[in-house]
Amino acid sequence: MLKSTLNAFTDINGVARAAAITGTVELANLIPPTVTYESRGNLLIIGDAEQLLHVADQFEALNSVTLLATDSKTCETKTAHTLYYSQSITVKGYLGAFDVHCHIGHDATALDINALETNLAKIAIGRQCFDIVLDMTATGVMNVEIPAAGYYAVGQGSASQASKKRVAEKLATLVEDLPSMIGTFDKPKYFRLNPDLCAHSSRSVKGCDRCIDACPAGALSSDGIAIAIDPYLCQGVGTCATACPTEAISYALPDPQITQNFVHSVLARYKQEGGQSPTLLLYGDRDTAAVKKALAVLPTSVITIALEELATVGIDTWFSALAYGAHQVLLATNTTYIPATIDAVLTNELTIAQNFLTELGYDADRICLFDFADSANFKCYEAALVDPIETALTGTKREKLFTVLEALNQTSPAQPTHSAVAANAPYGSVTCKTDDCTLCMSCVAVCPTRALHAIGDRPGLLFVEQDCIQCGMCETACPEKVITLEAGFNWDWETRKADKLVHEEPAACCISCGKPFAPASMVKMLTEKLQSHSHFQGEAIRRLSMCEDCRVRDIFEKMEQDPQSQTRV
């Protein structure tokens, strides 16, 4: 906590800030769900043979140490450890459950390059997996930006003296820390997953992949039907929840609504205490030391709010903060150290947010990334964009975002009507070549948000632009290929929320009972396509012009009249 640092400032904004932050209920869940790791202390070290033999004895406090060399040099160093060799290694898993497969030789010189792939743990320690992996290779065996718990990559970097020094420092720390990695450990389960809201796939039609692309830990996967999240690999970065447009994935530490309520309460308390021109600075817990240092030179109107990770909140929270009275929202971090995937998610969200601000005629940096290195030169905005709302927003994150955007547009200098957005933004509409549309409703069947839906009492297709997340499933599912996505943002909230008629046509009426039962164009299309088919000759073709009840009744009547025709009907 930064309480002691905050209390050191005695001007009116500094006092108001300290009261707002320390006097608001802490941003946390009381009882977060957890996942459990079990580690017996079986360590695998991967690297050059000389390296391995040099460090192996330093980890004697662990239950077992297995050495896996990636080079074939003959080593003169004496050791009690068995040295395995392979240049083909795969490591999957997490603390207590690392599955390591490779082609191995039994020492550094006797190599069996034709050996079959094998489970190294089974051979080396008689178990199915290793508990901890120390990777000293230059490039790393596990190809993820944020490794799983229990995996330590210390060898990555250049061959410079500074790099070698960093490796030595990391090793010294691990020699002390790894013996404590034996036992049972609990970790928060950072996410909630609601498959009913997911736009990834429907009826074998592929849709949104935003969450998979946004995970730097390799915790998300797809079987082609549904998204799965491995809670043991998840490191709580939150980019999946930020990237998810439907809230099928939401962050659970804390709940998004708790975060927004906290932001609202802090800004409201700051104003009650006499604070002026508040700037909101959001940062991840790991950057607390940098924030403490930055507070010494930042204006006292900068209100800091710690998050589990910076990317756990996105565009809806940023704009909500502006609606709650913040003059500016800073996303604070050491920008040069953001992993590429997290940077991509933040950049994408920021691009959309700043595009909205620019289209409205406001300064784009009302929401922006903020590097701690720029703290001494920071200048606050003196005026708010809108009058603060009195109560925290509720609803889905899209509903909250649209509410704020509508409020901003009411006083907007630009008064836009329609804005272009990035191609991957989850906002836009669809167009339909109605001349070729048969109203088969394949698009309706796969739409995850009901943006596309049937009229109901007659053949027709309706569309609600506000609900469209541009997942593309309607475009893929359309058999006539007449639907096309159009990314963009409609600032007219009435038309954006309203049912828009995409296409309608007269219903075909049953030739037997007269009941409307299908679009006329569909019946015509099927009749033309099937009239030469052997199963639709004679009386059978008439059934395409019947409703379902009459069609079934006609079939049974034909069977009763001519039992021998069973196979034909």
MIFI-212751 format. One record per residue (C-alpha): residue number from 1; y, z, x negated; residue in three letters. Coordinates in pm, whole numbers, plus 32768, in hexadecimal, padded with zeros to 4 digits. Layout:
<nodes>
NODE   resi     yy     zz     xx   resn
NODE    NUM      Y      Z      X    ALA
...
</nodes>
This chain:
<nodes>
NODE   resi     yy     zz     xx   resn
NODE      1   8000   8000   8000    MET
NODE      2   8169   7FC5   7F9C    LEU
NODE      3   81FB   80F5   804C    LYS
NODE      4   8286   819B   7F14    SER
NODE      5   8329   8054   7EA7    THR
NODE      6   83BC   8015   8001    LEU
NODE      7   844B   8175   801A    ASN
NODE      8   8511   8140   7ED8    ALA
NODE      9   860E   805D   7F89    PHE
NODE     10   8724   811B   803B    THR
NODE     11   8801   8007   80CF    ASP
NODE     12   87F0   7FCE   8248    ILE
NODE     13   86FD   7EA8   822F    ASN
NODE     14   8623   7F60   8133    GLY
NODE     15   860F   8097   820F    VAL
NODE     16   85C9   7FC4   8345    ALA
NODE     17   84B9   7F03   828C    ARG
NODE     18   840B   803F   8214    ALA
NODE     19   8415   80D2   8373    ALA
NODE     20   838F   7F91   840D    ALA
NODE     21   826B   7F68   831C    ILE
NODE     22   8205   80D4   82F7    THR
NODE     23   8247   812C   8463    GLY
NODE     24   8171   801B   84FD    THR
NODE     25   7FFB   804A   853A    VAL
NODE     26   7F44   7FBE   840E    GLU
NODE     27   7EC4   7E59   8426    LEU
NODE     28   7D4A   7E8E   842E    ALA
NODE     29   7C19   7E9F   850C    ASN
NODE     30   7B90   7FFE   853C    LEU
NODE     31   7A21   7F9C   851F    ILE
NODE     32   79EF   7E40   848A    PRO
NODE     33   7892   7DA7   84A2    PRO
NODE     34   77D7   7D99   8357    THR
NODE     35   76BD   7CE8   829F    VAL
NODE     36   75DC   7D9C   81A5    THR
NODE     37   756C   7D37   8046    TYR
NODE     38   743F   7DCF   7F92    GLU
NODE     39   743C   7DBB   7E13    SER
NODE     40   732C   7E3E   7D29    ARG
NODE     41   73EA   7DE2   7BEE    GLY
NODE     42   7320   7CB6   7B7A    ASN
NODE     43   7415   7BEA   7AAA    LEU
NODE     44   7400   7A7A   7A48    LEU
NODE     45   74E5   7A00   792F    ILE
NODE     46   7519   7887   7906    ILE
NODE     47   75B9   77E6   77D4    GLY
NODE     48   7584   7770   766D    ASP
NODE     49   745E   7818   75C2    ALA
NODE     50   752E   78BB   74AE    GLU
NODE     51   761F   7944   75B2    GLN
NODE     52   7508   79D3   7684    LEU
NODE     53   745B   7A83   7565    LEU
NODE     54   75A6   7B11   74F2    HIS
NODE     55   75F9   7BB6   7641    VAL
NODE     56   74A3   7C03   76D8    ALA
NODE     57   747C   7D5F   7643    ASP
NODE     58   75CD   7DC9   76CE    GLN
NODE     59   753A   7DCA   782F    PHE
NODE     60   7411   7EAF   77F0    GLU
NODE     61   748C   7F9C   7900    ALA
NODE     62   741E   7EA1   7A05    LEU
NODE     63   72BC   7E8F   7A8F    ASN
NODE     64   7267   7D47   79DC    SER
NODE     65   7316   7C38   7917    VAL
NODE     66   7299   7ACE   791E    THR
NODE     67   732D   79C8   7833    LEU
NODE     68   7344   7858   7893    LEU
NODE     69   73C6   7773   777E    ALA
NODE     70   7460   7620   77C6    THR
NODE     71   743E   75A2   7660    ASP
NODE     72   7306   7567   758C    SER
NODE     73   737E   75EC   743D    LYS
NODE     74   728C   76B9   736D    THR
NODE     75   7308   7820   7363    CYS
NODE     76   72C7   790D   7241    GLU
NODE     77   734A   7A42   72F6    THR
NODE     78   7236   7B3E   733D    LYS
NODE     79   7220   7BB9   74A3    THR
NODE     80   7130   7C6D   7587    ALA
NODE     81   719E   7B8D   76A7    HIS
NODE     82   70E1   7A54   770D    THR
NODE     83   71C0   7924   76ED    LEU
NODE     84   718E   780E   77EE    TYR
NODE     85   7225   76B3   77CF    TYR
NODE     86   7297   75AF   78CA    SER
NODE     87   73A4   74AA   78F3    GLN
NODE     88   7358   7483   7A66    SER
NODE     89   73C1   75C2   7B1A    ILE
NODE     90   741B   760C   7C84    THR
NODE     91   749B   775E   7CF3    VAL
NODE     92   74C7   77B9   7E60    LYS
NODE     93   74FF   7905   7F0C    GLY
NODE     94   75C1   7A47   7EDF    TYR
NODE     95   75A6   7BAC   7E5F    LEU
NODE     96   743C   7C1C   7E7B    GLY
NODE     97   73BD   7AC2   7EE0    ALA
NODE     98   73FE   79B6   7DD9    PHE
NODE     99   7303   789C   7DF2    ASP
NODE    100   72EB   77F3   7C9C    VAL
NODE    101   721E   76B6   7C71    HIS
NODE    102   71FD   75EF   7B30    CYS
NODE    103   7118   7536   7A3F    HIS
NODE    104   70C4   762B   792B    ILE
NODE    105   7027   764F   77D2    GLY
NODE    106   6F9F   77A2   775E    HIS
NODE    107   7083   77BF   762D    ASP
NODE    108   71A4   770B   7588    ALA
NODE    109   70CE   7612   74C8    THR
NODE    110   6F91   75D7   7592    ALA
NODE    111   701B   7504   76AD    LEU
NODE    112   6F5D   746F   77CE    ASP
NODE    113   704E   736B   7850    ILE
NODE    114   6F4F   72E8   7947    ASN
NODE    115   6F1A   7439   79EF    ALA
NODE    116   6F3E   744E   7B67    LEU
NODE    117   7066   7505   7BFA    GLU
NODE    118   7014   7673   7C1D    THR
NODE    119   709B   77BF   7C9A    ASN
NODE    120   710C   786C   7B5A    LEU
NODE    121   7118   79CA   7BED    ALA
NODE    122   6FAC   79B2   7C55    LYS
NODE    123   6F45   795D   7AF1    ILE
NODE    124   7033   7A41   7A36    ALA
NODE    125   7033   7B84   7B06    ILE
NODE    126   6F29   7B4E   7C0F    GLY
NODE    127   7025   7B46   7D2C    ARG
NODE    128   70AE   7A36   7E0F    GLN
NODE    129   7216   7A56   7D9A    CYS
NODE    130   730C   7AEB   7CA3    PHE
NODE    131   740E   7BE9   7D0D    ASP
NODE    132   752E   7B8F   7C23    ILE
NODE    133   7587   7A51   7B65    VAL
NODE    134   7664   7A4A   7A30    LEU
NODE    135   76C3   78DF   79EE    ASP
NODE    136   7746   789E   788F    MET
NODE    137   7738   7721   78A2    THR
NODE    138   7878   765C   786B    ALA
NODE    139   7877   75B3   79C0    THR
NODE    140   77BD   76AD   7A99    GLY
NODE    141   7675   7675   7B51    VAL
NODE    142   76EF   76CF   7CB0    MET
NODE    143   77EC   75C8   7D13    ASN
NODE    144   78D0   7691   7DF9    VAL
NODE    145   7A38   76FE   7DCC    GLU
NODE    146   79F8   7861   7E42    ILE
NODE    147   789C   78D4   7DD2    PRO
NODE    148   77B3   79B1   7E97    ALA
NODE    149   77A4   7B28   7E64    ALA
NODE    150   76CE   7B75   7D32    GLY
NODE    151   7716   7A2B   7C7E    TYR
NODE    152   77F6   7A4A   7B4D    TYR
NODE    153   786D   790E   7A9A    ALA
NODE    154   7909   797C   7952    VAL
NODE    155   78D7   784E   786F    GLY
NODE    156   79B9   7754   7920    GLN
NODE    157   7AEE   76E2   7864    GLY
NODE    158   7B52   763B   771F    SER
NODE    159   7AD0   7681   75C1    ALA
NODE    160   7C1E   7710   7550    SER
NODE    161   7C3A   7867   74B3    GLN
NODE    162   7CF7   78E4   75E6    ALA
NODE    163   7BDD   786B   76C8    SER
NODE    164   7AD4   790E   75EB    LYS
NODE    165   7B9A   7A51   75F6    LYS
NODE    166   7BA2   7A48   7774    ARG
NODE    167   7A28   7A11   777E    VAL
NODE    168   79F4   7B3B   7697    ALA
NODE    169   7AD4   7C13   7772    GLU
NODE    170   7A18   7BAB   78AE    LYS
NODE    171   78CB   7BF9   7809    LEU
NODE    172   7942   7D4D   7798    ALA
NODE    173   79AB   7D9D   78FC    THR
NODE    174   785F   7D26   798A    LEU
NODE    175   7798   7DF7   7890    VAL
NODE    176   7840   7F25   792B    GLU
NODE    177   783F   7EAF   7A97    ASP
NODE    178   76EC   7E08   7ACF    LEU
NODE    179   7617   7F46   7ABA    PRO
NODE    180   76CE   7FBB   7BF1    SER
NODE    181   7654   7E83   7CAB    MET
NODE    182   7506   7F26   7CFB    ILE
NODE    183   74CA   7FAA   7E57    GLY
NODE    184   753C   7F5B   7FB8    THR
NODE    185   7694   7ECB   7FF7    PHE
NODE    186   7750   7E7C   8136    ASP
NODE    187   7856   7D6C   8157    LYS
NODE    188   792F   7D1B   8286    PRO
NODE    189   78C4   7BFB   8361    LYS
NODE    190   7A0E   7B48   835E    TYR
NODE    191   79E2   7A4E   8478    PHE
NODE    192   797F   7A1F   85E1    ARG
NODE    193   78D4   78DE   8651    LEU
NODE    194   78D7   7862   87BA    ASN
NODE    195   7800   7725   87CD    PRO
NODE    196   7875   76E2   8932    ASP
NODE    197   79D2   768F   88AC    LEU
NODE    198   795D   75C2   8782    CYS
NODE    199   79C5   7455   876A    ALA
NODE    200   78D5   7400   864F    HIS
NODE    201   77CF   734A   871D    SER
NODE    202   7769   7306   8883    SER
NODE    203   763D   7244   8905    ARG
NODE    204   75F3   71CC   87A2    SER
NODE    205   7755   7144   877D    VAL
NODE    206   7802   71BA   8640    LYS
NODE    207   7962   7247   865C    GLY
NODE    208   7A38   7341   859C    CYS
NODE    209   79E0   73A9   8435    ASP
NODE    210   7B21   7465   83E6    ARG
NODE    211   7A7A   75B8   83AC    CYS
NODE    212   796E   752E   82C1    ILE
NODE    213   7A74   7479   81F3    ASP
NODE    214   7B49   75B6   81E9    ALA
NODE    215   7A45   76A5   8157    CYS
NODE    216   7A63   76DE   7FDD    PRO
NODE    217   792B   77BB   7FD4    ALA
NODE    218   7827   76C9   805E    GLY
NODE    219   77DD   77B8   817E    ALA
NODE    220   77F3   76B4   8294    LEU
NODE    221   76EF   75AC   82DD    SER
NODE    222   7683   74C5   83F3    SER
NODE    223   752E   7456   846D    ASP
NODE    224   75D3   7332   851E    GLY
NODE    225   75DC   73F3   8663    ILE
NODE    226   768D   753C   8620    ALA
NODE    227   7757   75F2   8519    ILE
NODE    228   76B2   7715   8464    ALA
NODE    229   7763   781C   8390    ILE
NODE    230   76A4   78E4   828C    ASP
NODE    231   7747   7A3E   829A    PRO
NODE    232   76BA   7A94   8141    TYR
NODE    233   776D   796D   809E    LEU
NODE    234   78B0   7998   8163    CYS
NODE    235   79C0   7A35   808C    GLN
NODE    236   7ABA   7A6C   81A4    GLY
NODE    237   7BBC   796A   8135    VAL
NODE    238   7BFC   790C   82A0    GLY
NODE    239   7C43   779C   8269    THR
NODE    240   7B34   773A   8362    CYS
NODE    241   7BDD   7800   8478    ALA
NODE    242   7D33   7777   841A    THR
NODE    243   7CB1   7611   841C    ALA
NODE    244   7BEC   7636   8563    CYS
NODE    245   7CBE   75A8   8682    PRO
NODE    246   7BF2   7640   879F    THR
NODE    247   7BBD   77A4   871B    GLU
NODE    248   7A46   776C   8717    ALA
NODE    249   7A6A   7821   85CA    ILE
NODE    250   7B5C   7943   85C4    SER
NODE    251   7BAB   7A42   84BB    TYR
NODE    252   7B23   7B9E   8502    ALA
NODE    253   7BCE   7C7A   83FD    LEU
NODE    254   7CAC   7CAA   84B7    PRO
NODE    255   7CA3   7BEF   85FF    ASP
NODE    256   7DB4   7AE1   8612    PRO
NODE    257   7E5C   7B89   873B    GLN
NODE    258   7E6E   7CD1   867A    ILE
NODE    259   7F1A   7C17   855F    THR
NODE    260   801E   7B81   8647    GLN
NODE    261   8059   7CCC   86FA    ASN
NODE    262   808F   7D71   85A8    PHE
NODE    263   8189   7C67   853A    VAL
NODE    264   8244   7C8E   8683    HIS
NODE    265   824A   7E0B   8668    SER
NODE    266   82C7   7E0A   8500    VAL
NODE    267   83E3   7D18   854B    LEU
NODE    268   8443   7DD3   8688    ALA
NODE    269   8447   7F21   85D0    ARG
NODE    270   8516   7E8B   84B5    TYR
NODE    271   861B   7E1B   85B2    LYS
NODE    272   8619   7F71   8661    GLN
NODE    273   865D   801A   8514    GLU
NODE    274   8790   7F42   84DC    GLY
NODE    275   86F8   7E41   83F3    GLY
NODE    276   8795   7CE8   83E2    GLN
NODE    277   872B   7B85   8383    SER
NODE    278   85B5   7BCE   8360    PRO
NODE    279   84E0   7AE9   828B    THR
NODE    280   8368   7B0F   82B2    LEU
NODE    281   8297   7AFF   8175    LEU
NODE    282   8121   7ADB   81B1    LEU
NODE    283   8034   7B13   808B    TYR
NODE    284   7EC7   7B54   803D    GLY
NODE    285   7E58   7CB1   7FD7    ASP
NODE    286   7DFC   7C38   7E7A    ARG
NODE    287   7F6D   7BEC   7E38    ASP
NODE    288   7FE7   7D50   7E7F    THR
NODE    289   804A   7D8B   7D13    ALA
NODE    290   8116   7C49   7D0F    ALA
NODE    291   81C2   7CAB   7E56    VAL
NODE    292   821A   7E01   7DCD    LYS
NODE    293   82BD   7D5C   7CA1    LYS
NODE    294   8372   7C59   7D79    ALA
NODE    295   8408   7D63   7E5D    LEU
NODE    296   84E1   7DD8   7D3E    ALA
NODE    297   85AA   7C93   7D47    VAL
NODE    298   8577   7C0C   7EAA    LEU
NODE    299   867B   7C5C   7FB8    PRO
NODE    300   8625   7D98   807B    THR
NODE    301   861B   7CC7   81BB    SER
NODE    302   84D0   7C33   8144    VAL
NODE    303   83BB   7CDF   820B    ILE
NODE    304   8264   7CD4   8168    THR
NODE    305   8121   7CC5   8232    ILE
NODE    306   7FD1   7CD4   8182    ALA
NODE    307   7EAE   7C03   8200    LEU
NODE    308   7D44   7C08   8193    GLU
NODE    309   7D86   7AA7   8110    GLU
NODE    310   7EBE   79CF   812A    LEU
NODE    311   7E0A   78B2   81DB    ALA
NODE    312   7D80   798F   82F2    THR
NODE    313   7EAC   793B   83CC    VAL
NODE    314   7F3A   77E6   8418    GLY
NODE    315   8041   7723   84CF    ILE
NODE    316   8031   77EA   8615    ASP
NODE    317   8078   7935   8562    THR
NODE    318   818C   789D   848C    TRP
NODE    319   8247   780E   85B6    PHE
NODE    320   820A   794A   8682    SER
NODE    321   82B6   7A10   856D    ALA
NODE    322   83EA   7932   8595    LEU
NODE    323   83E1   7978   870A    ALA
NODE    324   83C8   7AEF   86C6    TYR
NODE    325   850B   7AE7   85FE    GLY
NODE    326   84B0   7A87   8499    ALA
NODE    327   85B4   799F   8403    HIS
NODE    328   84B6   790F   8311    GLN
NODE    329   8340   792D   82CB    VAL
NODE    330   82D0   7932   815E    LEU
NODE    331   8163   7900   80FD    LEU
NODE    332   8167   79B2   7FB1    ALA
NODE    333   8073   7975   7E97    THR
NODE    334   8056   7906   7D2F    ASN
NODE    335   804C   779A   7D96    THR
NODE    336   7FAF   771F   7C50    THR
NODE    337   7E74   77EE   7C91    TYR
NODE    338   7E22   7783   7DF6    ILE
NODE    339   7CC2   76E8   7E01    PRO
NODE    340   7CCF   7579   7E61    ALA
NODE    341   7C2E   75A1   7FB8    THR
NODE    342   7D11   76C2   801E    ILE
NODE    343   7E3C   7600   7F9C    ASP
NODE    344   7DD3   74D3   806C    ALA
NODE    345   7DB8   75A4   81AC    VAL
NODE    346   7F07   7650   8173    LEU
NODE    347   7FAB   7506   8114    THR
NODE    348   7F25   7460   824E    ASN
NODE    349   7F9E   757A   8330    GLU
NODE    350   80ED   7584   827F    LEU
NODE    351   8117   740B   829D    THR
NODE    352   80E7   7422   8414    ILE
NODE    353   81C9   7554   8436    ALA
NODE    354   82E0   74C4   8363    GLN
NODE    355   82C7   7376   8417    ASN
NODE    356   82FF   742D   8562    PHE
NODE    357   842D   74E2   84D1    LEU
NODE    358   84C1   73A3   8444    THR
NODE    359   848B   72E5   8589    GLU
NODE    360   8541   73FD   8641    LEU
NODE    361   8663   73E0   854F    GLY
NODE    362   8622   7525   8493    TYR
NODE    363   85F2   7562   831F    ASP
NODE    364   8489   7525   82BA    ALA
NODE    365   8482   7655   81D4    ASP
NODE    366   84AA   7745   82F6    ARG
NODE    367   8331   7752   82BD    ILE
NODE    368   82C7   7717   8156    CYS
NODE    369   81EE   7776   8031    LEU
NODE    370   8299   7870   7F4D    PHE
NODE    371   8243   78A1   7DE0    ASP
NODE    372   8279   7A02   7D59    PHE
NODE    373   8316   7963   7C25    ALA
NODE    374   843F   78FC   7CFD    ASP
NODE    375   8489   7A5A   7D81    SER
NODE    376   85CB   7A93   7CBB    ALA
NODE    377   866A   7955   7D45    ASN
NODE    378   860E   7980   7EB3    PHE
NODE    379   8721   796B   7FBD    LYS
NODE    380   86E8   79CF   8128    CYS
NODE    381   874E   7910   8260    TYR
NODE    382   885E   79CF   8316    GLU
NODE    383   8816   7949   8475    ALA
NODE    384   86E0   7941   8550    ALA
NODE    385   8664   7803   85F7    LEU
NODE    386   863B   78A4   8750    VAL
NODE    387   8682   79EF   87F8    ASP
NODE    388   8558   7AD7   87BB    PRO
NODE    389   8464   7AF5   88DB    ILE
NODE    390   8422   7C57   8951    GLU
NODE    391   82A6   7C53   8973    THR
NODE    392   8195   7BCA   8893    ALA
NODE    393   8103   7A7D   88FC    LEU
NODE    394   7FA5   7A6E   898F    THR
NODE    395   7EA9   795B   89D2    GLY
NODE    396   7DFD   7866   88EA    THR
NODE    397   7EA0   780B   87A3    LYS
NODE    398   7EFD   76B4   882D    ARG
NODE    399   7F9C   7751   8960    GLU
NODE    400   8069   783C   8886    LYS
NODE    401   80D5   7721   87A2    LEU
NODE    402   813F   7643   88C4    PHE
NODE    403   8202   7762   8961    THR
NODE    404   82CC   7791   8822    VAL
NODE    405   8301   761C   87F1    LEU
NODE    406   8386   75FF   8955    GLU
NODE    407   8479   771E   8912    ALA
NODE    408   84ED   767D   87CE    LEU
NODE    409   8519   752D   8876    ASN
NODE    410   85FD   75BD   8981    GLN
NODE    411   8707   7605   8879    THR
NODE    412   86A0   74F2   878A    SER
NODE    413   87B5   7428   86E5    PRO
NODE    414   86DA   72F0   86F2    ALA
NODE    415   8636   730D   884C    GLN
NODE    416   850B   7230   87EE    PRO
NODE    417   8433   7191   88FA    THR
NODE    418   830A   7121   8829    HIS
NODE    419   82B2   715D   86BC    SER
NODE    420   81BC   70C2   85CC    ALA
NODE    421   80CB   71B6   8528    VAL
NODE    422   7FD3   71A2   840B    ALA
NODE    423   7E9B   70D8   845D    ALA
NODE    424   7DBD   720E   8446    ASN
NODE    425   7E9D   72EC   851F    ALA
NODE    426   7DF6   7371   865D    PRO
NODE    427   7F07   72EB   8744    TYR
NODE    428   7F1A   71A1   87F6    GLY
NODE    429   7EA4   70C8   8914    SER
NODE    430   7DAD   6FB2   895E    VAL
NODE    431   7DD9   6E4F   89D6    THR
NODE    432   7CDF   6D90   8AA7    CYS
NODE    433   7CAE   6C19   8ADB    LYS
NODE    434   7C80   6C41   8C4E    THR
NODE    435   7C13   6AD9   8C8C    ASP
NODE    436   7ACC   6B21   8BD7    ASP
NODE    437   7A9C   6C8C   8C41    CYS
NODE    438   797B   6CC3   8D32    THR
NODE    439   79C8   6E34   8D6C    LEU
NODE    440   7871   6E94   8CEA    CYS
NODE    441   7904   6FEA   8C8A    MET
NODE    442   785B   6FF7   8B36    SER
NODE    443   79A8   706C   8AAA    CYS
NODE    444   79BC   7185   8BA9    VAL
NODE    445   7859   71F3   8B57    ALA
NODE    446   78AD   7232   89E8    VAL
NODE    447   7A17   72AD   89FE    CYS
NODE    448   7A15   7416   897D    PRO
NODE    449   7B5F   7482   8A1C    THR
NODE    450   7B5F   73C9   8B6A    ARG
NODE    451   7C89   72FE   8AF4    ALA
NODE    452   7BCD   71DB   8B91    LEU
NODE    453   7B3C   7226   8CE8    HIS
NODE    454   7ADC   7179   8E2B    ALA
NODE    455   7BBB   716C   8F5F    ILE
NODE    456   7A97   71ED   9028    GLY
NODE    457   7ABA   7160   9187    ASP
NODE    458   7ACA   6FF2   911A    ARG
NODE    459   7A7E   6F25   8FE1    PRO
NODE    460   7B8D   6F71   8EE5    GLY
NODE    461   7BDE   7004   8D91    LEU
NODE    462   7CF0   7106   8D4C    LEU
NODE    463   7D80   717F   8C01    PHE
NODE    464   7E42   72BA   8B9D    VAL
NODE    465   7EF6   727A   8A55    GLU
NODE    466   7F2F   73E9   8A01    GLN
NODE    467   7DB9   7427   89F9    ASP
NODE    468   7D5F   7303   8915    CYS
NODE    469   7D01   736A   87B3    ILE
NODE    470   7CBC   7207   8738    GLN
NODE    471   7B50   7253   86E5    CYS
NODE    472   7AF1   70E6   8722    GLY
NODE    473   79B5   7123   87EB    MET
NODE    474   7A39   7061   8918    CYS
NODE    475   7A83   6F36   883C    GLU
NODE    476   7926   6F42   87A3    THR
NODE    477   786F   6F7B   88ED    ALA
NODE    478   7916   6E61   89AD    CYS
NODE    479   7810   6D4A   89D5    PRO
NODE    480   791B   6C44   8A1E    GLU
NODE    481   79F1   6CB7   88F4    LYS
NODE    482   7B2C   6CB8   89C6    VAL
NODE    483   7BB3   6E11   8963    ILE
NODE    484   7C94   6E40   8835    THR
NODE    485   7D2F   6F80   87AB    LEU
NODE    486   7EA8   6F91   877B    GLU
NODE    487   7F25   70B2   86A6    ALA
NODE    488   807D   7133   8708    GLY
NODE    489   813A   7246   87BA    PHE
NODE    490   81DB   722B   8910    ASN
NODE    491   8305   731A   892D    TRP
NODE    492   8318   72F4   8AA8    ASP
NODE    493   8250   7427   8B08    TRP
NODE    494   822B   73BF   8C76    GLU
NODE    495   8182   7273   8C27    THR
NODE    496   80C1   730C   8B05    ARG
NODE    497   8020   740B   8BED    LYS
NODE    498   7FF3   7329   8D1B    ALA
NODE    499   7EC3   725D   8D82    ASP
NODE    500   7F08   70F7   8D1A    LYS
NODE    501   7E4C   6FE3   8DCC    LEU
NODE    502   7D97   6F13   8CC8    VAL
NODE    503   7CD2   6E30   8DAF    HIS
NODE    504   7C50   6E23   8F12    GLU
NODE    505   7BB2   6D1E   8FF0    GLU
NODE    506   7B12   6CFB   9148    PRO
NODE    507   79C0   6D99   917B    ALA
NODE    508   788D   6CCB   91C5    ALA
NODE    509   7801   6D30   9316    CYS
NODE    510   768D   6D51   934F    CYS
NODE    511   7609   6C1C   9404    ILE
NODE    512   751C   6CFE   94C4    SER
NODE    513   75EA   6E2C   9535    CYS
NODE    514   774B   6DC1   94DC    GLY
NODE    515   7793   6EF0   93FE    LYS
NODE    516   7870   6EB7   92CB    PRO
NODE    517   7795   6EFC   919A    PHE
NODE    518   780D   6E4C   905C    ALA
NODE    519   7927   6D79   8FCA    PRO
NODE    520   7912   6C17   9050    ALA
NODE    521   7934   6B81   8EF4    SER
NODE    522   780A   6C47   8E75    MET
NODE    523   7729   6BD0   8F91    VAL
NODE    524   779D   6A6B   8F56    LYS
NODE    525   7760   6A85   8DDF    MET
NODE    526   7602   6B16   8E0B    LEU
NODE    527   75A5   6A11   8F0E    THR
NODE    528   7613   68F4   8E2D    GLU
NODE    529   755E   6982   8CFE    LYS
NODE    530   7417   69DA   8DAE    LEU
NODE    531   73E9   68BE   8EAB    GLN
NODE    532   730A   67FC   8DBD    SER
NODE    533   723B   692D   8D5D    HIS
NODE    534   70D4   692F   8DDD    SER
NODE    535   70F9   6A8E   8E72    HIS
NODE    536   721F   6A25   8F4B    PHE
NODE    537   719E   68F1   8FFB    GLN
NODE    538   71A0   68C0   9173    GLY
NODE    539   71F6   69F3   9241    GLU
NODE    540   720C   6AD2   910A    ALA
NODE    541   7361   6A4B   90A3    ILE
NODE    542   73F2   6AC9   91ED    ARG
NODE    543   73B1   6C2F   9184    ARG
NODE    544   74C7   6C18   9080    LEU
NODE    545   75B5   6C06   91A8    SER
NODE    546   7528   6D3E   924B    MET
NODE    547   7581   6EAC   9221    CYS
NODE    548   747C   6F8A   917E    GLU
NODE    549   73F2   7015   92C6    ASP
NODE    550   73C9   6EC1   9364    CYS
NODE    551   7335   6E31   9226    ARG
NODE    552   7224   6F3C   921C    VAL
NODE    553   71DF   6F18   9391    ARG
NODE    554   71C1   6D9F   9370    ASP
NODE    555   70C6   6DC4   9254    ILE
NODE    556   6FE8   6EB4   9319    PHE
NODE    557   6FF5   6DDA   9450    GLU
NODE    558   6F86   6CB1   9383    LYS
NODE    559   6E67   6D7B   92F0    MET
NODE    560   6DF0   6DE7   944A    GLU
NODE    561   6DF9   6C83   94CC    GLN
NODE    562   6D41   6BF5   93A1    ASP
NODE    563   6C7F   6CF8   92D0    PRO
NODE    564   6C20   6BE4   91DB    GLN
NODE    565   6D91   6BBB   9183    SER
NODE    566   6DA5   6D16   90E4    GLN
NODE    567   6DA5   6C8D   8F88    THR
NODE    568   6EAF   6B8D   8FDB    ARG
NODE    569   6FAF   6C74   907D    VAL
</nodes>
